[in-house]
Amino acid sequence: RQRLLPDIPGVSTFGDVVPPTVIGVVAFPVPIIAPGPPAIPVLPAPAPFVLVVPTATPLQQISETHGVAAKFHVAQNFGLSIETSYVRKQMTSGIFLNGARVTTYEETATGWGDTQLSVSWEHQFESSKSVKVETGVSLPTGRTNVRAKLRNSIFARDGINSVPGILNFGPFPFDNRPLLPISMQLGSGTYDFVVGAEFAADFNRVSGGVAFDAKFRTGEAQQVYKLGDNAFGKGWVSYQILPWLNATAHASGYREDSINLIDPTRH
């Protein structure tokens, strides 16, 4: 037969296993382990991982409203008026790391606000008393989708994109700049119903009056929220001390309901 395997001790040349042949003995040193508790290796603890997230807290907001109005007498005792305003808003926020303010950030919004159309009726009694009633509608001509002018604005419901000098996650795409908060928008975004009344009287050297107006919101803005209804009232009294000197006292009050978030997850 053909030789299949070389001459290897313990293996025949034809592949059959045969009893092994002792060739030699090799001694290896065996370590002696003393009895006792097993040793537990002590590894150094890993350093804690701390994620420091900067937070932005509004510190101040300034609003300026410059009104423009035009009034027309369309009939006896009846008038028509149109009013609008130019609005400028500015918000300053502080950026905090571990509770310490490291810098501040500003955003502004400017533009035309809502436009109000109203009709009024006025009547005078006995040449010393007058009453005026007004009603109308406020049109949502002011923008409610004002976005941050700076692409790394932190005044965003989408979270912090960058902190000047600390973090920078890249600029926002032009169409993905964050919306400014609701309080920084220029208009209400809703058609609102407006009512008002005023009464004034003059008794020789004493005169006075009261006035009231209110605005009731309807519907909801494009960003799925609705501003609160508001009301304003005032009263005054005046006394003529001298023909050229009057003393006047007045009081006023204002109330505005909370903003109704139709979908809080979007704000």
Accessible surface in RSA format (square Angstrom, percent):
REM  Atomic radii and reference values for relative SASA: ProtOr
REM  Chains: A
REM  Algorithm: Lee & Richards
REM  Probe-radius: 1.40
REM  Slices: 20
REM RES _ NUM      All-atoms   Total-Side   Main-Chain    Non-polar    All polar
REM                ABS   REL    ABS   REL    ABS   REL    ABS   REL    ABS   REL
RES ARG A   1   249.62 104.8 170.07  86.7  79.55 189.4  69.17  94.5 180.45 109.4
RES GLN A   2   149.70  83.7 131.14  95.8  18.56  44.2  47.58 101.3 102.12  77.4
RES ARG A   3   146.21  61.4 124.02  63.2  22.19  52.8  53.51  73.1  92.70  56.2
RES LEU A   4   123.19  68.6  94.90  67.9  28.29  71.1  98.20  69.0  24.98  67.2
RES LEU A   5    69.02  38.4  66.86  47.8   2.16   5.4  69.02  48.5   0.00   0.0
RES PRO A   6    82.18  59.9  76.10  69.4   6.08  22.1  81.52  67.3   0.66   4.1
RES ASP A   7   116.21  81.4  86.02  85.6  30.19  71.4  40.68  95.7  75.53  75.3
RES ILE A   8    84.87  48.3  78.95  58.8   5.93  14.3  79.96  57.6   4.92  13.3
RES PRO A   9    76.58  55.8  50.50  46.0  26.09  94.8  61.45  50.7  15.14  94.1
RES GLY A  10    13.74  16.9   0.00   N/A  13.74  16.9   5.01  13.8   8.73  19.6
RES VAL A  11    51.26  33.7  43.16  39.1   8.10  19.5  43.16  37.5   8.10  22.0
RES SER A  12    27.43  23.2  19.11  25.5   8.33  19.2  27.38  58.3   0.05   0.1
RES THR A  13    36.27  25.8  34.94  35.4   1.33   3.2  23.01  30.9  13.26  20.1
RES PHE A  14   100.46  50.3  86.34  53.5  14.12  36.7  86.34  52.3  14.12  40.4
RES GLY A  15    39.41  48.6   0.00   N/A  39.41  48.6  14.16  38.9  25.25  56.6
RES ASP A  16    91.67  64.2  88.18  87.8   3.48   8.2  24.95  58.7  66.72  66.5
RES VAL A  17   136.22  89.6 107.79  97.6  28.43  68.5 107.79  93.7  28.43  77.1
RES VAL A  18    60.97  40.1  56.73  51.4   4.24  10.2  59.19  51.4   1.78   4.8
RES PRO A  19   114.32  83.3 101.38  92.4  12.94  47.0 107.11  88.4   7.21  44.8
RES PRO A  20   117.35  85.5  99.48  90.7  17.88  65.0  99.48  82.1  17.88 111.1
RES THR A  21    93.98  66.8  80.32  81.4  13.66  32.6  57.84  77.7  36.14  54.6
RES VAL A  22   128.70  84.7 101.07  91.5  27.63  66.6 106.49  92.5  22.21  60.2
RES ILE A  23   141.12  80.3 104.07  77.5  37.05  89.3 108.54  78.2  32.59  88.4
RES GLY A  24    55.09  67.9   0.00   N/A  55.09  67.9  31.51  86.5  23.57  52.8
RES VAL A  25   139.53  91.8 103.75  93.9  35.78  86.2 106.59  92.6  32.94  89.3
RES VAL A  26   112.82  74.2  90.10  81.6  22.72  54.7  92.96  80.8  19.86  53.9
RES ALA A  27    95.24  87.6  64.29  99.2  30.95  70.4  70.51  99.3  24.73  65.5
RES PHE A  28   157.41  78.8 139.65  86.5  17.76  46.2 140.71  85.3  16.70  47.8
RES PRO A  29   130.93  95.4 104.38  95.2  26.55  96.5 116.04  95.8  14.89  92.5
RES VAL A  30   125.15  82.4 103.31  93.5  21.84  52.6 104.38  90.7  20.77  56.3
RES PRO A  31   110.64  80.6  88.97  81.1  21.67  78.8 100.18  82.7  10.47  65.0
RES ILE A  32   170.06  96.8 136.21 101.5  33.85  81.6 139.61 100.5  30.46  82.6
RES ILE A  33   154.02  87.6 128.03  95.4  26.00  62.7 131.35  94.6  22.67  61.5
RES ALA A  34    81.48  74.9  61.28  94.6  20.20  45.9  64.36  90.6  17.12  45.3
RES PRO A  35   138.10 100.7 105.34  96.0  32.76 119.1 117.32  96.9  20.78 129.2
RES GLY A  36    57.47  70.9   0.00   N/A  57.47  70.9  27.47  75.4  30.00  67.2
RES PRO A  37   127.49  92.9 103.17  94.0  24.32  88.4 109.56  90.5  17.92 111.4
RES PRO A  38   117.98  86.0  97.99  89.3  19.99  72.7 108.54  89.6   9.44  58.7
RES ALA A  39   100.94  92.8  68.38 105.5  32.56  74.1  76.42 107.6  24.52  65.0
RES ILE A  40   143.89  81.9 125.81  93.7  18.07  43.6 126.43  91.0  17.45  47.4
RES PRO A  41   108.63  79.2  85.33  77.8  23.30  84.7  96.96  80.0  11.67  72.5
RES VAL A  42   139.76  92.0 109.43  99.1  30.32  73.1 112.32  97.6  27.44  74.4
RES LEU A  43   144.88  80.7 124.11  88.8  20.77  52.2 124.11  87.2  20.77  55.9
RES PRO A  44   124.75  90.9 100.02  91.2  24.72  89.9 111.00  91.6  13.75  85.4
RES ALA A  45    92.76  85.3  61.43  94.8  31.33  71.3  65.99  92.9  26.77  70.9
RES PRO A  46   122.48  89.3 100.49  91.6  21.99  79.9 111.25  91.9  11.23  69.8
RES ALA A  47    91.41  84.1  62.33  96.2  29.09  66.2  67.82  95.5  23.59  62.5
RES PRO A  48   118.97  86.7  92.65  84.5  26.32  95.7 103.14  85.2  15.83  98.4
RES PHE A  49   179.28  89.7 147.07  91.1  32.22  83.8 150.74  91.4  28.55  81.7
RES VAL A  50   110.32  72.6  86.29  78.1  24.03  57.9  89.00  77.3  21.33  57.8
RES LEU A  51   131.98  73.5 107.23  76.7  24.75  62.2 107.77  75.7  24.22  65.2
RES VAL A  52    63.86  42.0  44.89  40.6  18.97  45.7  48.46  42.1  15.40  41.8
RES VAL A  53    91.27  60.1  75.98  68.8  15.30  36.9  76.58  66.5  14.69  39.8
RES PRO A  54     6.61   4.8   5.97   5.4   0.64   2.3   5.97   4.9   0.64   4.0
RES THR A  55    72.10  51.3  70.43  71.4   1.67   4.0  60.11  80.7  11.98  18.1
RES ALA A  56    34.19  31.4   8.13  12.5  26.06  59.3   8.13  11.4  26.06  69.0
RES THR A  57    64.35  45.8  63.51  64.4   0.84   2.0  44.33  59.5  20.02  30.3
RES PRO A  58    83.44  60.8  66.79  60.9  16.65  60.5  66.93  55.3  16.51 102.6
RES LEU A  59    78.37  43.6  42.53  30.4  35.84  90.1  46.68  32.8  31.69  85.3
RES GLN A  60   106.89  59.8  96.56  70.6  10.33  24.6  32.56  69.3  74.32  56.4
RES GLN A  61    68.10  38.1  37.38  27.3  30.71  73.1  21.74  46.3  46.36  35.2
RES ILE A  62    73.71  41.9  70.30  52.4   3.41   8.2  73.14  52.7   0.58   1.6
RES SER A  63    66.29  56.0  35.43  47.3  30.86  71.1  26.43  56.3  39.85  55.8
RES GLU A  64    69.72  40.0  65.66  49.7   4.06   9.7  24.02  46.5  45.70  37.3
RES THR A  65    91.36  65.0  59.81  60.6  31.55  75.2  40.74  54.7  50.62  76.5
RES HIS A  66   107.05  58.5 102.27  71.1   4.78  12.2  74.96  77.3  32.09  37.3
RES GLY A  67    64.04  79.0   0.00   N/A  64.04  79.0  25.56  70.1  38.48  86.2
RES VAL A  68    88.56  58.3  81.68  73.9   6.89  16.6  86.10  74.8   2.46   6.7
RES ALA A  69    62.73  57.7  27.97  43.2  34.76  79.1  29.47  41.5  33.26  88.1
RES ALA A  70    41.33  38.0  34.58  53.4   6.74  15.3  40.94  57.7   0.38   1.0
RES LYS A  71   141.19  68.9 110.73  67.9  30.45  72.5  69.69  62.7  71.49  76.2
RES PHE A  72   113.27  56.7 107.79  66.8   5.48  14.3 112.80  68.4   0.47   1.4
RES HIS A  73   168.28  92.0 136.04  94.6  32.24  82.5  97.46 100.4  70.81  82.4
RES VAL A  74    92.08  60.6  56.27  50.9  35.81  86.3  62.29  54.1  29.79  80.8
RES ALA A  75    58.62  53.9  40.05  61.8  18.57  42.2  55.34  77.9   3.28   8.7
RES GLN A  76   156.34  87.4 132.68  97.0  23.66  56.3  51.55 109.7 104.79  79.5
RES ASN A  77    61.39  42.3  43.70  42.2  17.68  42.6  10.04  24.2  51.35  49.6
RES PHE A  78    90.60  45.3  89.88  55.7   0.72   1.9  90.59  54.9   0.01   0.0
RES GLY A  79     9.99  12.3   0.00   N/A   9.99  12.3   8.39  23.0   1.60   3.6
RES LEU A  80    81.64  45.5  80.12  57.3   1.52   3.8  80.45  56.5   1.19   3.2
RES SER A  81     8.01   6.8   7.45   9.9   0.56   1.3   6.23  13.3   1.78   2.5
RES ILE A  82    74.09  42.2  72.54  54.0   1.55   3.7  72.54  52.2   1.55   4.2
RES GLU A  83    59.30  34.0  57.92  43.8   1.38   3.3  10.85  21.0  48.45  39.6
RES THR A  84    38.60  27.5  31.49  31.9   7.11  16.9  32.95  44.3   5.65   8.5
RES SER A  85    19.75  16.7  19.75  26.4   0.00   0.0   8.37  17.8  11.39  16.0
RES TYR A  86    87.10  40.7  87.10  49.6   0.00   0.0  57.73  43.4  29.37  36.2
RES VAL A  87    10.54   6.9  10.54   9.5   0.00   0.0  10.54   9.2   0.00   0.0
RES ARG A  88    85.83  36.0  85.34  43.5   0.50   1.2  24.54  33.5  61.30  37.1
RES LYS A  89    35.23  17.2  35.12  21.6   0.11   0.3  10.77   9.7  24.46  26.1
RES GLN A  90    32.79  18.3  32.03  23.4   0.76   1.8   0.31   0.7  32.48  24.6
RES MET A  91    11.40   5.9  11.39   7.5   0.01   0.0  11.08   9.4   0.32   0.4
RES THR A  92    22.93  16.3  22.81  23.1   0.12   0.3  17.43  23.4   5.50   8.3
RES SER A  93     0.22   0.2   0.22   0.3   0.00   0.0   0.00   0.0   0.22   0.3
RES GLY A  94     0.00   0.0   0.00   N/A   0.00   0.0   0.00   0.0   0.00   0.0
RES ILE A  95     0.17   0.1   0.17   0.1   0.00   0.0   0.17   0.1   0.00   0.0
RES PHE A  96    46.23  23.1  45.23  28.0   1.01   2.6  45.23  27.4   1.01   2.9
RES LEU A  97    34.92  19.4  31.17  22.3   3.75   9.4  31.23  21.9   3.69   9.9
RES ASN A  98   133.27  91.9  88.86  85.9  44.41 106.9  39.01  93.9  94.25  91.1
RES GLY A  99    71.09  87.7   0.00   N/A  71.09  87.7  36.97 101.5  34.12  76.4
RES ALA A 100    57.60  53.0  51.94  80.1   5.67  12.9  57.60  81.1   0.00   0.0
RES ARG A 101   137.67  57.8 106.12  54.1  31.55  75.1  15.17  20.7 122.50  74.2
RES VAL A 102    69.92  46.0  34.26  31.0  35.67  85.9  41.06  35.7  28.86  78.3
RES THR A 103    45.39  32.3  34.67  35.1  10.72  25.5  21.36  28.7  24.02  36.3
RES THR A 104    65.50  46.6  49.75  50.4  15.75  37.5  17.68  23.7  47.82  72.3
RES TYR A 105    15.86   7.4  11.83   6.7   4.02  10.5  15.86  11.9   0.00   0.0
RES GLU A 106    93.43  53.6  80.55  60.9  12.89  30.7  22.56  43.6  70.88  57.9
RES GLU A 107     6.00   3.4   3.49   2.6   2.51   6.0   3.17   6.1   2.83   2.3
RES THR A 108    36.61  26.0  35.74  36.2   0.87   2.1  17.67  23.7  18.94  28.6
RES ALA A 109     0.00   0.0   0.00   0.0   0.00   0.0   0.00   0.0   0.00   0.0
RES THR A 110    56.06  39.9  38.03  38.6  18.04  43.0  16.30  21.9  39.76  60.1
RES GLY A 111    14.20  17.5   0.00   N/A  14.20  17.5  14.20  39.0   0.00   0.0
RES TRP A 112   139.57  56.0 133.10  64.4   6.47  15.2 108.16  57.7  31.41  51.0
RES GLY A 113     1.80   2.2   0.00   N/A   1.80   2.2   1.50   4.1   0.30   0.7
RES ASP A 114    28.38  19.9  16.92  16.8  11.46  27.1  10.68  25.1  17.70  17.7
RES THR A 115    20.43  14.5  20.39  20.7   0.04   0.1  11.41  15.3   9.03  13.6
RES GLN A 116    34.45  19.3  33.60  24.6   0.85   2.0   7.91  16.8  26.54  20.1
RES LEU A 117    66.59  37.1  64.85  46.4   1.74   4.4  65.13  45.7   1.45   3.9
RES SER A 118     4.27   3.6   0.38   0.5   3.89   9.0   3.32   7.1   0.95   1.3
RES VAL A 119    65.68  43.2  63.52  57.5   2.16   5.2  63.85  55.5   1.83   5.0
RES SER A 120    21.81  18.4  19.53  26.1   2.28   5.3   4.95  10.5  16.86  23.6
RES TRP A 121    91.49  36.7  90.84  44.0   0.65   1.5  78.35  41.8  13.14  21.3
RES GLU A 122    86.13  49.4  84.07  63.6   2.05   4.9  20.52  39.7  65.60  53.6
RES HIS A 123    63.95  35.0  62.00  43.1   1.95   5.0  44.22  45.6  19.73  23.0
RES GLN A 124   111.68  62.4  91.93  67.2  19.75  47.0  24.35  51.8  87.33  66.2
RES PHE A 125    88.16  44.1  84.70  52.5   3.47   9.0  88.16  53.5   0.00   0.0
RES GLU A 126   141.58  81.3 105.41  79.7  36.17  86.1  57.37 111.0  84.22  68.8
RES SER A 127    98.99  83.7  71.22  95.1  27.77  64.0  45.96  97.9  53.04  74.3
RES SER A 128    34.87  29.5  25.80  34.4   9.07  20.9  23.75  50.6  11.12  15.6
RES LYS A 129    57.71  28.2  56.43  34.6   1.28   3.1  41.67  37.5  16.04  17.1
RES SER A 130    31.07  26.3  30.56  40.8   0.51   1.2  11.88  25.3  19.19  26.9
RES VAL A 131    35.50  23.4  34.51  31.2   0.99   2.4  35.50  30.8   0.00   0.0
RES LYS A 132    54.21  26.4  53.95  33.1   0.26   0.6  21.32  19.2  32.90  35.0
RES VAL A 133    71.20  46.8  69.53  62.9   1.67   4.0  69.62  60.5   1.58   4.3
RES GLU A 134    42.04  24.1  40.19  30.4   1.85   4.4   5.57  10.8  36.47  29.8
RES THR A 135    52.71  37.5  52.63  53.4   0.08   0.2  48.55  65.2   4.16   6.3
RES GLY A 136    14.33  17.7   0.00   N/A  14.33  17.7  13.52  37.1   0.81   1.8
RES VAL A 137    55.79  36.7  55.79  50.5   0.00   0.0  55.79  48.5   0.00   0.0
RES SER A 138     1.74   1.5   1.74   2.3   0.00   0.0   0.00   0.0   1.74   2.4
RES LEU A 139    51.47  28.7  51.47  36.8   0.00   0.0  51.47  36.1   0.00   0.0
RES PRO A 140    40.15  29.3  19.79  18.0  20.36  74.0  20.14  16.6  20.01 124.3
RES THR A 141    78.15  55.6  48.77  49.4  29.38  70.0  55.64  74.7  22.51  34.0
RES GLY A 142     5.28   6.5   0.00   N/A   5.28   6.5   0.00   0.0   5.28  11.8
RES ARG A 143   128.66  54.0 122.04  62.2   6.61  15.7  57.13  78.1  71.53  43.4
RES THR A 144    13.72   9.8  10.20  10.3   3.52   8.4   0.93   1.3  12.79  19.3
RES ASN A 145    63.40  43.7  61.09  59.0   2.31   5.6   7.82  18.8  55.58  53.7
RES VAL A 146     7.02   4.6   7.02   6.4   0.00   0.0   7.02   6.1   0.00   0.0
RES ARG A 147    85.73  36.0  78.79  40.2   6.95  16.5  13.15  18.0  72.58  44.0
RES ALA A 148     0.00   0.0   0.00   0.0   0.00   0.0   0.00   0.0   0.00   0.0
RES LYS A 149   111.00  54.1  93.08  57.1  17.91  42.6  85.37  76.8  25.63  27.3
RES LEU A 150    98.02  54.6  96.58  69.1   1.45   3.6  98.02  68.8   0.00   0.0
RES ARG A 151   103.05  43.3  98.15  50.0   4.90  11.7  24.32  33.2  78.74  47.7
RES ASN A 152    50.86  35.1  49.90  48.2   0.96   2.3  11.62  28.0  39.24  37.9
RES SER A 153     0.00   0.0   0.00   0.0   0.00   0.0   0.00   0.0   0.00   0.0
RES ILE A 154     7.22   4.1   0.12   0.1   7.10  17.1   0.12   0.1   7.10  19.3
RES PHE A 155    11.65   5.8   6.70   4.1   4.95  12.9  11.65   7.1   0.00   0.0
RES ALA A 156    19.66  18.1   0.00   0.0  19.66  44.7   2.84   4.0  16.82  44.6
RES ARG A 157   107.41  45.1  62.77  32.0  44.64 106.3  34.42  47.0  73.00  44.2
RES ASP A 158    95.32  66.8  56.74  56.5  38.58  91.2  27.14  63.9  68.18  68.0
RES GLY A 159    35.09  43.3   0.00   N/A  35.09  43.3  33.37  91.6   1.72   3.9
RES ILE A 160    49.82  28.3  27.44  20.4  22.38  53.9  27.61  19.9  22.21  60.3
RES ASN A 161    19.03  13.1  15.16  14.6   3.87   9.3   5.01  12.1  14.02  13.6
RES SER A 162     2.52   2.1   2.52   3.4   0.00   0.0   2.37   5.0   0.15   0.2
RES VAL A 163     0.11   0.1   0.11   0.1   0.00   0.0   0.11   0.1   0.00   0.0
RES PRO A 164    60.49  44.1  42.36  38.6  18.12  65.9  51.55  42.6   8.93  55.5
RES GLY A 165    91.94 113.4   0.00   N/A  91.94 113.4  46.24 126.9  45.70 102.4
RES ILE A 166    71.91  40.9  39.66  29.5  32.25  77.7  44.46  32.0  27.44  74.5
RES LEU A 167    59.54  33.2  53.32  38.1   6.22  15.6  57.55  40.4   1.99   5.4
RES ASN A 168   121.02  83.5  90.71  87.7  30.31  73.0  27.91  67.2  93.11  90.0
RES PHE A 169   133.90  67.0  99.32  61.5  34.58  90.0 107.45  65.1  26.45  75.7
RES GLY A 170    23.54  29.0   0.00   N/A  23.54  29.0  21.30  58.5   2.24   5.0
RES PRO A 171   106.34  77.5  85.55  78.0  20.79  75.6  88.42  73.0  17.92 111.4
RES PHE A 172    24.70  12.4  22.57  14.0   2.14   5.6  23.73  14.4   0.98   2.8
RES PRO A 173    84.24  61.4  73.31  66.8  10.93  39.7  84.02  69.4   0.22   1.4
RES PHE A 174   123.67  61.9 117.38  72.7   6.29  16.4 117.38  71.2   6.29  18.0
RES ASP A 175   123.78  86.7 100.20  99.7  23.58  55.8  39.83  93.7  83.95  83.7
RES ASN A 176    81.51  56.2  80.62  77.9   0.89   2.1  12.84  30.9  68.67  66.4
RES ARG A 177    49.71  20.9  49.65  25.3   0.05   0.1   0.37   0.5  49.34  29.9
RES PRO A 178     0.25   0.2   0.00   0.0   0.25   0.9   0.25   0.2   0.00   0.0
RES LEU A 179    18.03  10.0  14.55  10.4   3.48   8.7  14.55  10.2   3.48   9.4
RES LEU A 180     7.05   3.9   0.38   0.3   6.67  16.8   0.38   0.3   6.67  18.0
RES PRO A 181    49.40  36.0  36.58  33.3  12.82  46.6  49.25  40.7   0.15   0.9
RES ILE A 182    32.63  18.6  23.76  17.7   8.87  21.4  24.21  17.4   8.42  22.8
RES SER A 183    52.01  44.0  39.67  52.9  12.34  28.4  42.70  90.9   9.32  13.1
RES MET A 184     0.68   0.4   0.68   0.5   0.00   0.0   0.68   0.6   0.00   0.0
RES GLN A 185     7.13   4.0   4.71   3.4   2.42   5.8   2.72   5.8   4.41   3.3
RES LEU A 186    11.91   6.6   1.69   1.2  10.22  25.7   2.45   1.7   9.46  25.4
RES GLY A 187    11.55  14.2   0.00   N/A  11.55  14.2   7.09  19.4   4.47  10.0
RES SER A 188     4.09   3.5   2.42   3.2   1.68   3.9   2.42   5.1   1.68   2.3
RES GLY A 189    19.65  24.2   0.00   N/A  19.65  24.2   6.64  18.2  13.01  29.1
RES THR A 190     3.66   2.6   0.30   0.3   3.36   8.0   3.52   4.7   0.14   0.2
RES TYR A 191   133.79  62.5 131.51  74.8   2.29   5.9  87.81  66.0  45.98  56.7
RES ASP A 192     1.04   0.7   0.08   0.1   0.95   2.3   0.95   2.2   0.08   0.1
RES PHE A 193    99.71  49.9  98.83  61.2   0.87   2.3  99.28  60.2   0.42   1.2
RES VAL A 194    13.98   9.2  13.98  12.7   0.00   0.0  13.98  12.2   0.00   0.0
RES VAL A 195    40.38  26.6  39.97  36.2   0.42   1.0  40.36  35.1   0.03   0.1
RES GLY A 196    11.81  14.6   0.00   N/A  11.81  14.6   8.29  22.8   3.52   7.9
RES ALA A 197    50.21  46.2  42.31  65.3   7.91  18.0  45.40  63.9   4.81  12.7
RES GLU A 198    70.66  40.6  66.81  50.5   3.85   9.2  11.96  23.1  58.70  47.9
RES PHE A 199    86.84  43.4  86.30  53.5   0.54   1.4  86.40  52.4   0.44   1.3
RES ALA A 200    27.18  25.0  26.12  40.3   1.06   2.4  26.35  37.1   0.83   2.2
RES ALA A 201    12.23  11.2   8.09  12.5   4.14   9.4   9.92  14.0   2.31   6.1
RES ASP A 202    72.59  50.8  67.22  66.9   5.36  12.7  19.11  45.0  53.48  53.3
RES PHE A 203   114.38  57.2 106.21  65.8   8.17  21.3 110.76  67.2   3.62  10.4
RES ASN A 204   147.03 101.4 112.37 108.6  34.66  83.5  31.30  75.3 115.74 111.9
RES ARG A 205   120.14  50.4 114.49  58.4   5.65  13.5  48.85  66.8  71.29  43.2
RES VAL A 206    62.13  40.9  62.12  56.2   0.01   0.0  62.13  54.0   0.00   0.0
RES SER A 207    35.40  29.9  34.21  45.7   1.19   2.7  16.66  35.5  18.74  26.3
RES GLY A 208    16.58  20.4   0.00   N/A  16.58  20.4  11.55  31.7   5.03  11.3
RES GLY A 209    10.61  13.1   0.00   N/A  10.61  13.1   5.50  15.1   5.12  11.5
RES VAL A 210    89.67  59.0  89.50  81.0   0.17   0.4  89.50  77.8   0.17   0.5
RES ALA A 211    17.50  16.1  11.30  17.4   6.20  14.1  13.86  19.5   3.65   9.7
RES PHE A 212   102.89  51.5  99.80  61.8   3.09   8.0 100.30  60.8   2.60   7.4
RES ASP A 213    65.53  45.9  65.53  65.2   0.00   0.0  19.75  46.5  45.78  45.7
RES ALA A 214     3.97   3.6   2.35   3.6   1.62   3.7   3.63   5.1   0.33   0.9
RES LYS A 215    49.96  24.4  49.87  30.6   0.08   0.2  12.23  11.0  37.73  40.2
RES PHE A 216    90.83  45.4  90.83  56.3   0.00   0.0  90.83  55.1   0.00   0.0
RES ARG A 217    29.37  12.3  15.48   7.9  13.89  33.1   0.00   0.0  29.37  17.8
RES THR A 218    65.49  46.6  60.82  61.7   4.67  11.1  57.72  77.5   7.78  11.8
RES GLY A 219    58.39  72.0   0.00   N/A  58.39  72.0  42.85 117.6  15.54  34.8
RES GLU A 220    88.73  50.9  68.31  51.7  20.42  48.6  22.11  42.8  66.62  54.4
RES ALA A 221     3.08   2.8   0.00   0.0   3.08   7.0   0.11   0.1   2.97   7.9
RES GLN A 222   137.63  77.0 112.12  81.9  25.52  60.8  47.57 101.3  90.06  68.3
RES GLN A 223    17.95  10.0  17.94  13.1   0.02   0.0   5.93  12.6  12.02   9.1
RES VAL A 224    21.76  14.3  21.76  19.7   0.00   0.0  21.76  18.9   0.00   0.0
RES TYR A 225     2.25   1.0   2.25   1.3   0.00   0.0   1.69   1.3   0.55   0.7
RES LYS A 226    58.68  28.6  58.59  36.0   0.09   0.2  12.63  11.4  46.06  49.1
RES LEU A 227    31.46  17.5  30.07  21.5   1.40   3.5  30.07  21.1   1.40   3.8
RES GLY A 228     5.66   7.0   0.00   N/A   5.66   7.0   5.46  15.0   0.19   0.4
RES ASP A 229    50.75  35.6  47.45  47.2   3.30   7.8  10.57  24.9  40.18  40.1
RES ASN A 230    24.51  16.9  19.52  18.9   4.98  12.0   3.68   8.9  20.83  20.1
RES ALA A 231    31.71  29.2  29.29  45.2   2.42   5.5  30.12  42.4   1.59   4.2
RES PHE A 232    67.75  33.9  66.56  41.2   1.20   3.1  67.64  41.0   0.12   0.3
RES GLY A 233    23.54  29.0   0.00   N/A  23.54  29.0  18.85  51.7   4.69  10.5
RES LYS A 234    97.56  47.6  87.15  53.5  10.41  24.8  35.29  31.8  62.28  66.3
RES GLY A 235    20.53  25.3   0.00   N/A  20.53  25.3  15.62  42.9   4.91  11.0
RES TRP A 236    72.47  29.1  59.63  28.9  12.85  30.2  46.27  24.7  26.20  42.5
RES VAL A 237    77.53  51.0  76.69  69.4   0.84   2.0  76.69  66.6   0.84   2.3
RES SER A 238    12.60  10.6  10.80  14.4   1.80   4.1   9.54  20.3   3.06   4.3
RES TYR A 239   102.14  47.7 101.62  57.8   0.52   1.4  72.16  54.2  29.98  37.0
RES GLN A 240    62.07  34.7  61.58  45.0   0.48   1.2  10.00  21.3  52.06  39.5
RES ILE A 241    72.77  41.4  67.27  50.1   5.50  13.2  67.74  48.8   5.03  13.7
RES LEU A 242    73.37  40.9  72.80  52.1   0.57   1.4  73.37  51.5   0.00   0.0
RES PRO A 243   119.07  86.8  92.76  84.6  26.32  95.7  93.19  76.9  25.89 160.9
RES TRP A 244   196.03  78.7 162.89  78.8  33.14  77.8 153.25  81.7  42.77  69.4
RES LEU A 245    73.18  40.8  71.18  50.9   2.00   5.0  72.43  50.9   0.75   2.0
RES ASN A 246    89.98  62.1  63.48  61.3  26.50  63.8  17.65  42.5  72.33  69.9
RES ALA A 247    49.17  45.2  39.51  61.0   9.66  22.0  45.48  64.1   3.68   9.8
RES THR A 248    84.73  60.3  47.32  48.0  37.40  89.1  35.95  48.3  48.77  73.7
RES ALA A 249    62.59  57.6  55.57  85.7   7.03  16.0  60.52  85.2   2.07   5.5
RES HIS A 250   141.90  77.6 111.26  77.3  30.64  78.4  76.59  78.9  65.32  76.0
RES ALA A 251    72.87  67.0  64.88 100.1   7.99  18.2  71.07 100.1   1.80   4.8
RES SER A 252    75.89  64.1  38.04  50.8  37.85  87.2  10.85  23.1  65.04  91.1
RES GLY A 253    42.45  52.4   0.00   N/A  42.45  52.4  37.88 104.0   4.57  10.2
RES TYR A 254   132.23  61.7  94.88  54.0  37.35  97.2  81.58  61.3  50.65  62.4
RES ARG A 255   170.20  71.5 165.33  84.3   4.87  11.6  63.45  86.7 106.75  64.7
RES GLU A 256    88.40  50.8  59.15  44.7  29.25  69.6  14.72  28.5  73.68  60.2
RES ASP A 257    59.13  41.4  50.28  50.0   8.85  20.9  21.66  51.0  37.47  37.4
RES SER A 258   100.51  84.9  78.04 104.1  22.47  51.8  46.35  98.7  54.15  75.9
RES ILE A 259    74.62  42.5  53.68  40.0  20.94  50.5  53.68  38.7  20.94  56.8
RES ASN A 260    73.54  50.7  68.64  66.3   4.90  11.8  20.76  50.0  52.77  51.0
RES LEU A 261    68.55  38.2  54.03  38.7  14.52  36.5  54.03  37.9  14.52  39.1
RES ILE A 262    79.74  45.4  53.43  39.8  26.31  63.4  56.79  40.9  22.95  62.3
RES ASP A 263    44.64  31.3  43.32  43.1   1.32   3.1  12.79  30.1  31.86  31.8
RES PRO A 264    81.89  59.7  73.69  67.2   8.20  29.8  73.84  61.0   8.05  50.1
RES THR A 265   125.70  89.4  87.39  88.6  38.32  91.3  84.62 113.7  41.08  62.1
RES ARG A 266    99.83  41.9  93.66  47.7   6.17  14.7  33.63  46.0  66.20  40.1
RES HIS A 267    64.20  35.1  18.06  12.6  46.14 118.0  28.47  29.3  35.73  41.6
END  Absolute sums over single chains surface
CHAIN  1 A    18513.7      14770.2       3743.5      11999.2       6514.6
END  Absolute sums over all chains
TOTAL         18513.7      14770.2       3743.5      11999.2       6514.6
